[in-house]
Amino acid sequence: MTAWVVVLTKRAGKNLKKLPKEIIEIMDQFRRDLETEGPTPNGWIVKHVQGSPECFSARLKREYRVIYEVIAPTIIVISVSHRKESY
């Protein structure tokens, strides 16, 4: 089993601070799941970003998305934002 390391970009950190507390808590849980299970953790809706095979998009809640890139054994969180601002 690979030990995954999750890193937030500066942009993702700034985005995260602006979001509601509930979304921050959901993101914390998602981050823990990424560290233990890898790029496609069970129980989350995760899809590839079109045109970029190493990038994924995961649904945190109905309106919020996290975009991240996988460069094994590191997962780089690029953005955490409302879906209308994500893509």
N, C-alpha and C positions, 0 to 999 in steps of 0.2 A: 504494500500500500504506500503510495507516494504522499509525502508531507507537502501540502500545498501552502503557499505563502500568498496572502492577499494584501495588495498595496493600493492605496488610494492616490490618485493624482491630485495635484493642487486644486485643479478645477472641481474634481469630485468632492473634495473636502469643503470647498466654498459652497457648492450646491447643497450639500448635506446640511450645513448650518442654517440654511434658509428654509428648509422644509419643516412641516409640522412634526411635533414630538412623536406621534404615532408612527410616522413613516421612518423616522430615525431608529425607533425600536425594531421595526420590521427589517430595516437594513442591517442592524446589528445581528439579528438572527440569521439573515441570509449570508452574511459574512462568515459567521461561525460554521454554517453548513458548507460553504465553499471550501473552507479550510479543512474540514473533515472528509467531505465526499468528492471534492474536485469540481470541475467546471459545470457539470450538469447534476446538481443535487436533487434528490428525490423530493417530491412535494411542491416543487416550484415550476412555473411555466417558463421554460427557457427555449429560446429560438436562436438560430444563426442570424446575424445581420447580413442582409442581402448584399452580395458583392465583396464580402470580406469573410473568408472561411474561419479565421482565427478569432473573430469577434462574436460575442453573444449578447442577447438582450433578454433580460429577465423581468417579469412583472412582479412588482412588490405589492401593489394593491391595484385596484381597477385602473387608476389614472397614473400611477407612477412606475417608471422604468429605471433599471440600472443597466448600463452598457459597459461591458468589460472585455478585455482581450486576454487570451491564454497563451503564454509562452512558458511551457512546462519547466520547472515546477512553480512558476509564478503566475498569479492572476492579477492583472492590472485593471482596477476600476477606473474607467474613463469619465463616466458621468452618472449622476443620480438626479433625475428631474421628472417633472410632469411630462406625460407622453407627447403633448403638443410641442414641447421644447426639445425632446430627446433626439429626434432624427433630423 
